[in-house]
Amino acid sequence: MEQSVTALHAAEARTESRGAHARDDFPERDDQNWLKHTLSWLDRDGNVRLGTRPVHLFTLSNEVQAFPPKARIY
């Protein structure tokens, strides 16, 4: 339940759609403003605090190549 609460707050904060944060009211990706990971913390009172960290567009190995992000096409 606690994980669901933090995921809900993270998805609501993102004004774009991507992966687990898919939203009907913001159907397009926004890589310029949202190419970052959402972090969330839940305190004992049920309050959620959100933060972000950068997305690294490289791999930690020379054995595989990085794939740049792109929109999903169905």
Predicted model as a PDB file, atoms N, CA, C, CB and O in Angstrom, pLDDT in the B-factor column:
MODEL        1                                                                  
ATOM      1  N   MET A   1       0.825  -1.189   0.000  1.00 92.00           N  
ATOM      2  CA  MET A   1       0.000   0.000   0.000  1.00 92.00           C  
ATOM      3  C   MET A   1       0.877   1.265   0.000  1.00 92.00           C  
ATOM      4  CB  MET A   1      -0.943  -0.008   1.216  1.00 92.00           C  
ATOM      5  O   MET A   1       0.578   2.240  -0.690  1.00 92.00           O  
ATOM      6  N   GLU A   2       1.949   1.229   0.775  1.00 93.00           N  
ATOM      7  CA  GLU A   2       2.811   2.412   0.835  1.00 93.00           C  
ATOM      8  C   GLU A   2       3.459   2.695  -0.513  1.00 93.00           C  
ATOM      9  CB  GLU A   2       3.889   2.231   1.903  1.00 93.00           C  
ATOM     10  O   GLU A   2       3.580   3.853  -0.911  1.00 93.00           O  
ATOM     11  N   GLN A   3       3.874   1.651  -1.216  1.00 93.00           N  
ATOM     12  CA  GLN A   3       4.467   1.835  -2.546  1.00 93.00           C  
ATOM     13  C   GLN A   3       3.453   2.437  -3.503  1.00 93.00           C  
ATOM     14  CB  GLN A   3       4.988   0.497  -3.100  1.00 93.00           C  
ATOM     15  O   GLN A   3       3.804   3.283  -4.326  1.00 93.00           O  
ATOM     16  N   SER A   4       2.205   2.013  -3.404  1.00 93.00           N  
ATOM     17  CA  SER A   4       1.146   2.549  -4.266  1.00 93.00           C  
ATOM     18  C   SER A   4       0.930   4.032  -4.013  1.00 93.00           C  
ATOM     19  CB  SER A   4      -0.163   1.788  -4.044  1.00 93.00           C  
ATOM     20  O   SER A   4       0.708   4.795  -4.953  1.00 93.00           O  
ATOM     21  N   VAL A   5       0.993   4.442  -2.769  1.00 95.00           N  
ATOM     22  CA  VAL A   5       0.807   5.857  -2.418  1.00 95.00           C  
ATOM     23  C   VAL A   5       1.916   6.698  -3.053  1.00 95.00           C  
ATOM     24  CB  VAL A   5       0.796   6.047  -0.870  1.00 95.00           C  
ATOM     25  O   VAL A   5       1.641   7.746  -3.637  1.00 95.00           O  
ATOM     26  N   THR A   6       3.166   6.246  -2.943  1.00 95.00           N  
ATOM     27  CA  THR A   6       4.261   7.035  -3.512  1.00 95.00           C  
ATOM     28  C   THR A   6       4.199   7.047  -5.040  1.00 95.00           C  
ATOM     29  CB  THR A   6       5.616   6.479  -3.044  1.00 95.00           C  
ATOM     30  O   THR A   6       4.483   8.072  -5.660  1.00 95.00           O  
ATOM     31  N   ALA A   7       3.831   5.917  -5.654  1.00 90.00           N  
ATOM     32  CA  ALA A   7       3.717   5.869  -7.122  1.00 90.00           C  
ATOM     33  C   ALA A   7       2.612   6.794  -7.610  1.00 90.00           C  
ATOM     34  CB  ALA A   7       3.444   4.429  -7.598  1.00 90.00           C  
ATOM     35  O   ALA A   7       2.770   7.456  -8.636  1.00 90.00           O  
ATOM     36  N   LEU A   8       1.506   6.848  -6.898  1.00 91.00           N  
ATOM     37  CA  LEU A   8       0.391   7.720  -7.276  1.00 91.00           C  
ATOM     38  C   LEU A   8       0.816   9.183  -7.233  1.00 91.00           C  
ATOM     39  CB  LEU A   8      -0.818   7.490  -6.347  1.00 91.00           C  
ATOM     40  O   LEU A   8       0.530   9.944  -8.158  1.00 91.00           O  
ATOM     41  N   HIS A   9       1.494   9.573  -6.168  1.00 94.00           N  
ATOM     42  CA  HIS A   9       1.944  10.972  -6.055  1.00 94.00           C  
ATOM     43  C   HIS A   9       2.972  11.308  -7.142  1.00 94.00           C  
ATOM     44  CB  HIS A   9       2.554  11.231  -4.653  1.00 94.00           C  
ATOM     45  O   HIS A   9       2.941  12.402  -7.706  1.00 94.00           O  
ATOM     46  N   ALA A  10       3.871  10.380  -7.434  1.00 91.00           N  
ATOM     47  CA  ALA A  10       4.874  10.616  -8.469  1.00 91.00           C  
ATOM     48  C   ALA A  10       4.216  10.771  -9.840  1.00 91.00           C  
ATOM     49  CB  ALA A  10       5.895   9.468  -8.497  1.00 91.00           C  
ATOM     50  O   ALA A  10       4.571  11.667 -10.606  1.00 91.00           O  
ATOM     51  N   ALA A  11       3.258   9.896 -10.146  1.00 88.00           N  
ATOM     52  CA  ALA A  11       2.571   9.967 -11.441  1.00 88.00           C  
ATOM     53  C   ALA A  11       1.756  11.252 -11.563  1.00 88.00           C  
ATOM     54  CB  ALA A  11       1.657   8.746 -11.630  1.00 88.00           C  
ATOM     55  O   ALA A  11       1.717  11.866 -12.629  1.00 88.00           O  
ATOM     56  N   GLU A  12       1.115  11.652 -10.489  1.00 90.00           N  
ATOM     57  CA  GLU A  12       0.310  12.874 -10.524  1.00 90.00           C  
ATOM     58  C   GLU A  12       1.180  14.116 -10.729  1.00 90.00           C  
ATOM     59  CB  GLU A  12      -0.498  13.011  -9.232  1.00 90.00           C  
ATOM     60  O   GLU A  12       0.743  15.085 -11.348  1.00 90.00           O  
ATOM     61  N   ALA A  13       2.400  14.089 -10.214  1.00 91.00           N  
ATOM     62  CA  ALA A  13       3.288  15.250 -10.317  1.00 91.00           C  
ATOM     63  C   ALA A  13       3.852  15.434 -11.722  1.00 91.00           C  
ATOM     64  CB  ALA A  13       4.427  15.117  -9.331  1.00 91.00           C  
ATOM     65  O   ALA A  13       4.240  16.544 -12.086  1.00 91.00           O  
ATOM     66  N   ARG A  14       3.904  14.368 -12.516  1.00 87.00           N  
ATOM     67  CA  ARG A  14       4.488  14.443 -13.862  1.00 87.00           C  
ATOM     68  C   ARG A  14       3.416  14.879 -14.863  1.00 87.00           C  
ATOM     69  CB  ARG A  14       5.101  13.068 -14.282  1.00 87.00           C  
ATOM     70  O   ARG A  14       2.404  14.201 -15.036  1.00 87.00           O  
ATOM     71  N   THR A  15       3.646  15.997 -15.505  1.00 88.00           N  
ATOM     72  CA  THR A  15       2.689  16.501 -16.503  1.00 88.00           C  
ATOM     73  C   THR A  15       3.101  16.025 -17.893  1.00 88.00           C  
ATOM     74  CB  THR A  15       2.608  18.058 -16.461  1.00 88.00           C  
ATOM     75  O   THR A  15       3.304  16.819 -18.812  1.00 88.00           O  
ATOM     76  N   GLU A  16       3.218  14.697 -18.017  1.00 87.00           N  
ATOM     77  CA  GLU A  16       3.563  14.042 -19.267  1.00 87.00           C  
ATOM     78  C   GLU A  16       3.264  12.563 -19.105  1.00 87.00           C  
ATOM     79  CB  GLU A  16       5.059  14.284 -19.653  1.00 87.00           C  
ATOM     80  O   GLU A  16       2.972  12.105 -18.001  1.00 87.00           O  
ATOM     81  N   SER A  17       3.334  11.821 -20.184  1.00 81.00           N  
ATOM     82  CA  SER A  17       3.074  10.384 -20.130  1.00 81.00           C  
ATOM     83  C   SER A  17       4.306   9.611 -20.532  1.00 81.00           C  
ATOM     84  CB  SER A  17       1.900  10.007 -21.032  1.00 81.00           C  
ATOM     85  O   SER A  17       4.947   9.904 -21.541  1.00 81.00           O  
ATOM     86  N   ARG A  18       4.630   8.608 -19.715  1.00 79.00           N  
ATOM     87  CA  ARG A  18       5.760   7.736 -20.025  1.00 79.00           C  
ATOM     88  C   ARG A  18       5.686   6.550 -19.076  1.00 79.00           C  
ATOM     89  CB  ARG A  18       7.138   8.494 -19.895  1.00 79.00           C  
ATOM     90  O   ARG A  18       5.558   6.722 -17.863  1.00 79.00           O  
ATOM     91  N   GLY A  19       5.767   5.351 -19.630  1.00 72.00           N  
ATOM     92  CA  GLY A  19       5.857   4.133 -18.830  1.00 72.00           C  
ATOM     93  C   GLY A  19       4.827   4.034 -17.728  1.00 72.00           C  
ATOM     94  O   GLY A  19       3.624   4.106 -17.979  1.00 72.00           O  
ATOM     95  N   ALA A  20       5.303   3.868 -16.506  1.00 66.00           N  
ATOM     96  CA  ALA A  20       4.417   3.717 -15.351  1.00 66.00           C  
ATOM     97  C   ALA A  20       3.654   4.996 -15.043  1.00 66.00           C  
ATOM     98  CB  ALA A  20       5.214   3.295 -14.134  1.00 66.00           C  
ATOM     99  O   ALA A  20       2.676   4.973 -14.295  1.00 66.00           O  
ATOM    100  N   HIS A  21       4.091   6.102 -15.611  1.00 70.00           N  
ATOM    101  CA  HIS A  21       3.431   7.382 -15.362  1.00 70.00           C  
ATOM    102  C   HIS A  21       2.516   7.781 -16.513  1.00 70.00           C  
ATOM    103  CB  HIS A  21       4.467   8.469 -15.127  1.00 70.00           C  
ATOM    104  O   HIS A  21       2.389   8.968 -16.813  1.00 70.00           O  
ATOM    105  N   ALA A  22       1.890   6.830 -17.148  1.00 76.00           N  
ATOM    106  CA  ALA A  22       1.003   7.125 -18.272  1.00 76.00           C  
ATOM    107  C   ALA A  22      -0.218   7.903 -17.790  1.00 76.00           C  
ATOM    108  CB  ALA A  22       0.566   5.822 -18.978  1.00 76.00           C  
ATOM    109  O   ALA A  22      -0.845   7.532 -16.797  1.00 76.00           O  
ATOM    110  N   ARG A  23      -0.550   8.974 -18.490  1.00 82.00           N  
ATOM    111  CA  ARG A  23      -1.686   9.822 -18.113  1.00 82.00           C  
ATOM    112  C   ARG A  23      -2.484  10.170 -19.349  1.00 82.00           C  
ATOM    113  CB  ARG A  23      -1.212  11.109 -17.394  1.00 82.00           C  
ATOM    114  O   ARG A  23      -1.924  10.512 -20.391  1.00 82.00           O  
ATOM    115  N   ASP A  24      -3.806  10.081 -19.227  1.00 86.00           N  
ATOM    116  CA  ASP A  24      -4.681  10.449 -20.343  1.00 86.00           C  
ATOM    117  C   ASP A  24      -4.747  11.957 -20.531  1.00 86.00           C  
ATOM    118  CB  ASP A  24      -6.084   9.895 -20.121  1.00 86.00           C  
ATOM    119  O   ASP A  24      -4.929  12.431 -21.652  1.00 86.00           O  
ATOM    120  N   ASP A  25      -4.600  12.726 -19.441  1.00 90.00           N  
ATOM    121  CA  ASP A  25      -4.700  14.185 -19.546  1.00 90.00           C  
ATOM    122  C   ASP A  25      -3.410  14.830 -20.054  1.00 90.00           C  
ATOM    123  CB  ASP A  25      -5.063  14.773 -18.197  1.00 90.00           C  
ATOM    124  O   ASP A  25      -3.428  15.999 -20.439  1.00 90.00           O  
ATOM    125  N   PHE A  26      -2.305  14.107 -20.065  1.00 87.00           N  
ATOM    126  CA  PHE A  26      -1.047  14.560 -20.659  1.00 87.00           C  
ATOM    127  C   PHE A  26      -0.511  13.400 -21.504  1.00 87.00           C  
ATOM    128  CB  PHE A  26       0.003  15.011 -19.546  1.00 87.00           C  
ATOM    129  O   PHE A  26       0.366  12.666 -21.049  1.00 87.00           O  
ATOM    130  N   PRO A  27      -1.025  13.225 -22.726  1.00 86.00           N  
ATOM    131  CA  PRO A  27      -0.701  12.031 -23.505  1.00 86.00           C  
ATOM    132  C   PRO A  27       0.703  12.012 -24.115  1.00 86.00           C  
ATOM    133  CB  PRO A  27      -1.691  11.886 -24.589  1.00 86.00           C  
ATOM    134  O   PRO A  27       1.162  10.947 -24.530  1.00 86.00           O  
ATOM    135  N   GLU A  28       1.392  13.137 -24.185  1.00 86.00           N  
ATOM    136  CA  GLU A  28       2.692  13.194 -24.861  1.00 86.00           C  
ATOM    137  C   GLU A  28       3.850  13.148 -23.883  1.00 86.00           C  
ATOM    138  CB  GLU A  28       2.790  14.448 -25.700  1.00 86.00           C  
ATOM    139  O   GLU A  28       3.738  13.596 -22.742  1.00 86.00           O  
ATOM    140  N   ARG A  29       4.971  12.597 -24.350  1.00 86.00           N  
ATOM    141  CA  ARG A  29       6.223  12.650 -23.594  1.00 86.00           C  
ATOM    142  C   ARG A  29       6.739  14.086 -23.581  1.00 86.00           C  
ATOM    143  CB  ARG A  29       7.287  11.685 -24.203  1.00 86.00           C  
ATOM    144  O   ARG A  29       6.437  14.869 -24.482  1.00 86.00           O  
ATOM    145  N   ASP A  30       7.504  14.421 -22.574  1.00 88.00           N  
ATOM    146  CA  ASP A  30       8.117  15.738 -22.482  1.00 88.00           C  
ATOM    147  C   ASP A  30       9.561  15.551 -22.005  1.00 88.00           C  
ATOM    148  CB  ASP A  30       7.308  16.680 -21.513  1.00 88.00           C  
ATOM    149  O   ASP A  30       9.882  15.810 -20.846  1.00 88.00           O  
ATOM    150  N   ASP A  31      10.424  15.096 -22.921  1.00 88.00           N  
ATOM    151  CA  ASP A  31      11.804  14.807 -22.553  1.00 88.00           C  
ATOM    152  C   ASP A  31      12.574  16.059 -22.119  1.00 88.00           C  
ATOM    153  CB  ASP A  31      12.514  14.151 -23.715  1.00 88.00           C  
ATOM    154  O   ASP A  31      13.511  15.962 -21.326  1.00 88.00           O  
ATOM    155  N   GLN A  32      12.193  17.211 -22.623  1.00 88.00           N  
ATOM    156  CA  GLN A  32      12.911  18.430 -22.258  1.00 88.00           C  
ATOM    157  C   GLN A  32      12.758  18.728 -20.768  1.00 88.00           C  
ATOM    158  CB  GLN A  32      12.407  19.618 -23.091  1.00 88.00           C  
ATOM    159  O   GLN A  32      13.719  19.141 -20.119  1.00 88.00           O  
ATOM    160  N   ASN A  33      11.561  18.523 -20.221  1.00 88.00           N  
ATOM    161  CA  ASN A  33      11.314  18.831 -18.815  1.00 88.00           C  
ATOM    162  C   ASN A  33      11.298  17.612 -17.905  1.00 88.00           C  
ATOM    163  CB  ASN A  33      10.021  19.548 -18.687  1.00 88.00           C  
ATOM    164  O   ASN A  33      11.486  17.751 -16.696  1.00 88.00           O  
ATOM    165  N   TRP A  34      11.079  16.420 -18.454  1.00 88.00           N  
ATOM    166  CA  TRP A  34      10.863  15.257 -17.606  1.00 88.00           C  
ATOM    167  C   TRP A  34      11.800  14.093 -17.863  1.00 88.00           C  
ATOM    168  CB  TRP A  34       9.486  14.795 -17.768  1.00 88.00           C  
ATOM    169  O   TRP A  34      11.474  12.970 -17.476  1.00 88.00           O  
ATOM    170  N   LEU A  35      12.938  14.297 -18.488  1.00 91.00           N  
ATOM    171  CA  LEU A  35      13.896  13.209 -18.654  1.00 91.00           C  
ATOM    172  C   LEU A  35      14.728  13.129 -17.368  1.00 91.00           C  
ATOM    173  CB  LEU A  35      14.813  13.432 -19.926  1.00 91.00           C  
ATOM    174  O   LEU A  35      15.904  13.491 -17.339  1.00 91.00           O  
ATOM    175  N   LYS A  36      14.081  12.649 -16.322  1.00 92.00           N  
ATOM    176  CA  LYS A  36      14.691  12.485 -15.012  1.00 92.00           C  
ATOM    177  C   LYS A  36      13.914  11.415 -14.260  1.00 92.00           C  
ATOM    178  CB  LYS A  36      14.712  13.830 -14.219  1.00 92.00           C  
ATOM    179  O   LYS A  36      12.749  11.153 -14.560  1.00 92.00           O  
ATOM    180  N   HIS A  37      14.561  10.807 -13.290  1.00 92.00           N  
ATOM    181  CA  HIS A  37      13.914   9.807 -12.455  1.00 92.00           C  
ATOM    182  C   HIS A  37      13.206  10.513 -11.304  1.00 92.00           C  
ATOM    183  CB  HIS A  37      14.943   8.768 -11.923  1.00 92.00           C  
ATOM    184  O   HIS A  37      13.742  11.460 -10.728  1.00 92.00           O  
ATOM    185  N   THR A  38      12.018  10.057 -10.976  1.00 92.00           N  
ATOM    186  CA  THR A  38      11.291  10.584  -9.831  1.00 92.00           C  
ATOM    187  C   THR A  38      11.642   9.753  -8.603  1.00 92.00           C  
ATOM    188  CB  THR A  38       9.757  10.578 -10.089  1.00 92.00           C  
ATOM    189  O   THR A  38      11.588   8.523  -8.642  1.00 92.00           O  
ATOM    190  N   LEU A  39      11.999  10.420  -7.527  1.00 96.00           N  
ATOM    191  CA  LEU A  39      12.268   9.784  -6.242  1.00 96.00           C  
ATOM    192  C   LEU A  39      11.153  10.158  -5.285  1.00 96.00           C  
ATOM    193  CB  LEU A  39      13.658  10.204  -5.676  1.00 96.00           C  
ATOM    194  O   LEU A  39      10.613  11.261  -5.366  1.00 96.00           O  
ATOM    195  N   SER A  40      10.803   9.264  -4.386  1.00 96.00           N  
ATOM    196  CA  SER A  40       9.743   9.582  -3.428  1.00 96.00           C  
ATOM    197  C   SER A  40      10.065   9.006  -2.057  1.00 96.00           C  
ATOM    198  CB  SER A  40       8.389   9.048  -3.921  1.00 96.00           C  
ATOM    199  O   SER A  40      10.668   7.940  -1.929  1.00 96.00           O  
ATOM    200  N   TRP A  41       9.644   9.744  -1.039  1.00 97.00           N  
ATOM    201  CA  TRP A  41       9.814   9.340   0.346  1.00 97.00           C  
ATOM    202  C   TRP A  41       8.473   9.457   1.044  1.00 97.00           C  
ATOM    203  CB  TRP A  41      10.894  10.198   1.059  1.00 97.00           C  
ATOM    204  O   TRP A  41       7.746  10.430   0.840  1.00 97.00           O  
ATOM    205  N   LEU A  42       8.145   8.482   1.858  1.00 97.00           N  
ATOM    206  CA  LEU A  42       6.888   8.453   2.609  1.00 97.00           C  
ATOM    207  C   LEU A  42       7.226   8.487   4.089  1.00 97.00           C  
ATOM    208  CB  LEU A  42       6.031   7.186   2.255  1.00 97.00           C  
ATOM    209  O   LEU A  42       7.957   7.626   4.578  1.00 97.00           O  
ATOM    210  N   ASP A  43       6.696   9.482   4.814  1.00 97.00           N  
ATOM    211  CA  ASP A  43       6.988   9.530   6.241  1.00 97.00           C  
ATOM    212  C   ASP A  43       5.951   8.727   7.035  1.00 97.00           C  
ATOM    213  CB  ASP A  43       7.024  10.990   6.731  1.00 97.00           C  
ATOM    214  O   ASP A  43       5.007   8.185   6.459  1.00 97.00           O  
ATOM    215  N   ARG A  44       6.128   8.655   8.328  1.00 95.00           N  
ATOM    216  CA  ARG A  44       5.250   7.843   9.183  1.00 95.00           C  
ATOM    217  C   ARG A  44       3.808   8.344   9.220  1.00 95.00           C  
ATOM    218  CB  ARG A  44       5.797   7.810  10.588  1.00 95.00           C  
ATOM    219  O   ARG A  44       2.893   7.592   9.555  1.00 95.00           O  
ATOM    220  N   ASP A  45       3.611   9.617   8.874  1.00 96.00           N  
ATOM    221  CA  ASP A  45       2.261  10.189   8.867  1.00 96.00           C  
ATOM    222  C   ASP A  45       1.572  10.052   7.517  1.00 96.00           C  
ATOM    223  CB  ASP A  45       2.318  11.646   9.255  1.00 96.00           C  
ATOM    224  O   ASP A  45       0.447  10.524   7.351  1.00 96.00           O  
ATOM    225  N   GLY A  46       2.226   9.414   6.551  1.00 94.00           N  
ATOM    226  CA  GLY A  46       1.633   9.218   5.231  1.00 94.00           C  
ATOM    227  C   GLY A  46       1.880  10.355   4.261  1.00 94.00           C  
ATOM    228  O   GLY A  46       1.281  10.385   3.186  1.00 94.00           O  
ATOM    229  N   ASN A  47       2.750  11.294   4.615  1.00 96.00           N  
ATOM    230  CA  ASN A  47       3.074  12.407   3.723  1.00 96.00           C  
ATOM    231  C   ASN A  47       4.170  11.969   2.753  1.00 96.00           C  
ATOM    232  CB  ASN A  47       3.523  13.662   4.535  1.00 96.00           C  
ATOM    233  O   ASN A  47       5.130  11.299   3.132  1.00 96.00           O  
ATOM    234  N   VAL A  48       3.999  12.369   1.483  1.00 97.00           N  
ATOM    235  CA  VAL A  48       4.955  12.004   0.443  1.00 97.00           C  
ATOM    236  C   VAL A  48       5.768  13.224   0.052  1.00 97.00           C  
ATOM    237  CB  VAL A  48       4.236  11.411  -0.789  1.00 97.00           C  
ATOM    238  O   VAL A  48       5.221  14.303  -0.175  1.00 97.00           O  
ATOM    239  N   ARG A  49       7.089  13.043  -0.026  1.00 98.00           N  
ATOM    240  CA  ARG A  49       7.995  14.085  -0.515  1.00 98.00           C  
ATOM    241  C   ARG A  49       8.613  13.555  -1.802  1.00 98.00           C  
ATOM    242  CB  ARG A  49       9.108  14.461   0.558  1.00 98.00           C  
ATOM    243  O   ARG A  49       9.059  12.409  -1.853  1.00 98.00           O  
ATOM    244  N   LEU A  50       8.641  14.387  -2.843  1.00 97.00           N  
ATOM    245  CA  LEU A  50       9.170  13.974  -4.135  1.00 97.00           C  
ATOM    246  C   LEU A  50      10.482  14.685  -4.443  1.00 97.00           C  
ATOM    247  CB  LEU A  50       8.153  14.249  -5.238  1.00 97.00           C  
ATOM    248  O   LEU A  50      10.714  15.812  -4.006  1.00 97.00           O  
ATOM    249  N   GLY A  51      11.324  14.011  -5.194  1.00 97.00           N  
ATOM    250  CA  GLY A  51      12.575  14.578  -5.683  1.00 97.00           C  
ATOM    251  C   GLY A  51      12.880  13.959  -7.032  1.00 97.00           C  
ATOM    252  O   GLY A  51      12.104  13.151  -7.541  1.00 97.00           O  
ATOM    253  N   THR A  52      14.002  14.335  -7.607  1.00 96.00           N  
ATOM    254  CA  THR A  52      14.404  13.774  -8.898  1.00 96.00           C  
ATOM    255  C   THR A  52      15.899  13.515  -8.901  1.00 96.00           C  
ATOM    256  CB  THR A  52      14.019  14.720 -10.057  1.00 96.00           C  
ATOM    257  O   THR A  52      16.640  14.029  -8.063  1.00 96.00           O  
ATOM    258  N   ARG A  53      16.327  12.705  -9.864  1.00 96.00           N  
ATOM    259  CA  ARG A  53      17.753  12.528 -10.155  1.00 96.00           C  
ATOM    260  C   ARG A  53      17.885  12.396 -11.654  1.00 96.00           C  
ATOM    261  CB  ARG A  53      18.359  11.275  -9.414  1.00 96.00           C  
ATOM    262  O   ARG A  53      16.925  12.005 -12.318  1.00 96.00           O  
ATOM    263  N   PRO A  54      19.048  12.711 -12.211  1.00 94.00           N  
ATOM    264  CA  PRO A  54      19.216  12.681 -13.664  1.00 94.00           C  
ATOM    265  C   PRO A  54      19.150  11.263 -14.228  1.00 94.00           C  
ATOM    266  CB  PRO A  54      20.537  13.319 -14.045  1.00 94.00           C  
ATOM    267  O   PRO A  54      19.431  10.282 -13.539  1.00 94.00           O  
ATOM    268  N   VAL A  55      18.773  11.191 -15.488  1.00 91.00           N  
ATOM    269  CA  VAL A  55      18.828   9.945 -16.249  1.00 91.00           C  
ATOM    270  C   VAL A  55      20.179   9.916 -16.950  1.00 91.00           C  
ATOM    271  CB  VAL A  55      17.633   9.830 -17.283  1.00 91.00           C  
ATOM    272  O   VAL A  55      20.553  10.878 -17.620  1.00 91.00           O  
ATOM    273  N   HIS A  56      20.908   8.825 -16.801  1.00 90.00           N  
ATOM    274  CA  HIS A  56      22.196   8.671 -17.469  1.00 90.00           C  
ATOM    275  C   HIS A  56      21.972   7.950 -18.794  1.00 90.00           C  
ATOM    276  CB  HIS A  56      23.212   7.892 -16.570  1.00 90.00           C  
ATOM    277  O   HIS A  56      21.412   6.854 -18.816  1.00 90.00           O  
ATOM    278  N   LEU A  57      22.395   8.544 -19.874  1.00 90.00           N  
ATOM    279  CA  LEU A  57      22.195   7.978 -21.206  1.00 90.00           C  
ATOM    280  C   LEU A  57      23.453   7.260 -21.694  1.00 90.00           C  
ATOM    281  CB  LEU A  57      21.797   9.079 -22.196  1.00 90.00           C  
ATOM    282  O   LEU A  57      23.875   7.416 -22.840  1.00 90.00           O  
ATOM    283  N   PHE A  58      24.039   6.471 -20.795  1.00 92.00           N  
ATOM    284  CA  PHE A  58      25.207   5.674 -21.145  1.00 92.00           C  
ATOM    285  C   PHE A  58      25.135   4.375 -20.358  1.00 92.00           C  
ATOM    286  CB  PHE A  58      26.541   6.444 -20.852  1.00 92.00           C  
ATOM    287  O   PHE A  58      24.409   4.283 -19.369  1.00 92.00           O  
ATOM    288  N   THR A  59      25.875   3.392 -20.790  1.00 91.00           N  
ATOM    289  CA  THR A  59      25.918   2.119 -20.074  1.00 91.00           C  
ATOM    290  C   THR A  59      27.171   2.070 -19.198  1.00 91.00           C  
ATOM    291  CB  THR A  59      25.894   0.923 -21.068  1.00 91.00           C  
ATOM    292  O   THR A  59      28.066   2.904 -19.333  1.00 91.00           O  
ATOM    293  N   LEU A  60      27.223   1.100 -18.316  1.00 90.00           N  
ATOM    294  CA  LEU A  60      28.383   0.925 -17.456  1.00 90.00           C  
ATOM    295  C   LEU A  60      29.327  -0.139 -18.008  1.00 90.00           C  
ATOM    296  CB  LEU A  60      27.943   0.556 -16.045  1.00 90.00           C  
ATOM    297  O   LEU A  60      30.214  -0.624 -17.307  1.00 90.00           O  
ATOM    298  N   SER A  61      29.122  -0.493 -19.270  1.00 90.00           N  
ATOM    299  CA  SER A  61      29.921  -1.532 -19.907  1.00 90.00           C  
ATOM    300  C   SER A  61      30.119  -1.178 -21.372  1.00 90.00           C  
ATOM    301  CB  SER A  61      29.248  -2.921 -19.762  1.00 90.00           C  
ATOM    302  O   SER A  61      29.282  -0.505 -21.972  1.00 90.00           O  
ATOM    303  N   ASN A  62      31.217  -1.627 -21.944  1.00 90.00           N  
ATOM    304  CA  ASN A  62      31.439  -1.449 -23.374  1.00 90.00           C  
ATOM    305  C   ASN A  62      30.844  -2.595 -24.185  1.00 90.00           C  
ATOM    306  CB  ASN A  62      32.927  -1.329 -23.662  1.00 90.00           C  
ATOM    307  O   ASN A  62      30.931  -2.597 -25.413  1.00 90.00           O  
ATOM    308  N   GLU A  63      30.246  -3.560 -23.513  1.00 93.00           N  
ATOM    309  CA  GLU A  63      29.702  -4.738 -24.190  1.00 93.00           C  
ATOM    310  C   GLU A  63      28.321  -4.505 -24.788  1.00 93.00           C  
ATOM    311  CB  GLU A  63      29.637  -5.888 -23.229  1.00 93.00           C  
ATOM    312  O   GLU A  63      27.878  -5.280 -25.635  1.00 93.00           O  
ATOM    313  N   VAL A  64      27.644  -3.466 -24.366  1.00 90.00           N  
ATOM    314  CA  VAL A  64      26.316  -3.142 -24.906  1.00 90.00           C  
ATOM    315  C   VAL A  64      26.260  -1.656 -25.208  1.00 90.00           C  
ATOM    316  CB  VAL A  64      25.182  -3.545 -23.911  1.00 90.00           C  
ATOM    317  O   VAL A  64      26.987  -0.862 -24.610  1.00 90.00           O  
ATOM    318  N   GLN A  65      25.404  -1.291 -26.128  1.00 90.00           N  
ATOM    319  CA  GLN A  65      25.267   0.121 -26.461  1.00 90.00           C  
ATOM    320  C   GLN A  65      24.039   0.708 -25.772  1.00 90.00           C  
ATOM    321  CB  GLN A  65      25.172   0.313 -27.985  1.00 90.00           C  
ATOM    322  O   GLN A  65      23.087  -0.007 -25.461  1.00 90.00           O  
ATOM    323  N   ALA A  66      24.074   1.991 -25.544  1.00 89.00           N  
ATOM    324  CA  ALA A  66      22.926   2.692 -24.961  1.00 89.00           C  
ATOM    325  C   ALA A  66      21.899   2.969 -26.051  1.00 89.00           C  
ATOM    326  CB  ALA A  66      23.370   4.018 -24.275  1.00 89.00           C  
ATOM    327  O   ALA A  66      22.257   3.197 -27.207  1.00 89.00           O  
ATOM    328  N   PHE A  67      20.656   2.949 -25.691  1.00 86.00           N  
ATOM    329  CA  PHE A  67      19.574   3.275 -26.611  1.00 86.00           C  
ATOM    330  C   PHE A  67      18.930   4.567 -26.171  1.00 86.00           C  
ATOM    331  CB  PHE A  67      18.532   2.139 -26.680  1.00 86.00           C  
ATOM    332  O   PHE A  67      18.463   4.657 -25.036  1.00 86.00           O  
ATOM    333  N   PRO A  68      18.887   5.576 -27.030  1.00 85.00           N  
ATOM    334  CA  PRO A  68      18.264   6.835 -26.636  1.00 85.00           C  
ATOM    335  C   PRO A  68      16.759   6.663 -26.465  1.00 85.00           C  
ATOM    336  CB  PRO A  68      18.558   7.927 -27.672  1.00 85.00           C  
ATOM    337  O   PRO A  68      16.154   5.821 -27.129  1.00 85.00           O  
ATOM    338  N   PRO A  69      16.151   7.451 -25.581  1.00 84.00           N  
ATOM    339  CA  PRO A  69      14.714   7.335 -25.366  1.00 84.00           C  
ATOM    340  C   PRO A  69      13.933   7.765 -26.588  1.00 84.00           C  
ATOM    341  CB  PRO A  69      14.292   8.159 -24.169  1.00 84.00           C  
ATOM    342  O   PRO A  69      14.374   8.638 -27.337  1.00 84.00           O  
ATOM    343  N   LYS A  70      12.780   7.161 -26.795  1.00 81.00           N  
ATOM    344  CA  LYS A  70      11.883   7.581 -27.871  1.00 81.00           C  
ATOM    345  C   LYS A  70      10.463   7.198 -27.487  1.00 81.00           C  
ATOM    346  CB  LYS A  70      12.288   6.936 -29.238  1.00 81.00           C  
ATOM    347  O   LYS A  70      10.247   6.367 -26.604  1.00 81.00           O  
ATOM    348  N   ALA A  71       9.520   7.801 -28.146  1.00 77.00           N  
ATOM    349  CA  ALA A  71       8.115   7.563 -27.835  1.00 77.00           C  
ATOM    350  C   ALA A  71       7.718   6.150 -28.212  1.00 77.00           C  
ATOM    351  CB  ALA A  71       7.224   8.572 -28.557  1.00 77.00           C  
ATOM    352  O   ALA A  71       8.207   5.598 -29.197  1.00 77.00           O  
ATOM    353  N   ARG A  72       6.827   5.569 -27.419  1.00 73.00           N  
ATOM    354  CA  ARG A  72       6.276   4.262 -27.749  1.00 73.00           C  
ATOM    355  C   ARG A  72       5.285   4.409 -28.896  1.00 73.00           C  
ATOM    356  CB  ARG A  72       5.598   3.618 -26.513  1.00 73.00           C  
ATOM    357  O   ARG A  72       4.528   5.378 -28.964  1.00 73.00           O  
ATOM    358  N   ILE A  73       5.303   3.444 -29.781  1.00 75.00           N  
ATOM    359  CA  ILE A  73       4.353   3.445 -30.894  1.00 75.00           C  
ATOM    360  C   ILE A  73       3.591   2.140 -30.849  1.00 75.00           C  
ATOM    361  CB  ILE A  73       5.071   3.633 -32.274  1.00 75.00           C  
ATOM    362  O   ILE A  73       4.180   1.060 -30.886  1.00 75.00           O  
ATOM    363  N   TYR A  74       2.268   2.249 -30.768  1.00 69.00           N  
ATOM    364  CA  TYR A  74       1.427   1.047 -30.689  1.00 69.00           C  
ATOM    365  C   TYR A  74       0.720   0.813 -31.974  1.00 69.00           C  
ATOM    366  CB  TYR A  74       0.420   1.155 -29.569  1.00 69.00           C  
ATOM    367  O   TYR A  74      -0.034  -0.152 -32.097  1.00 69.00           O  
TER     368      TYR A  74                                                      
ENDMDL                                                                          
END                                                                             
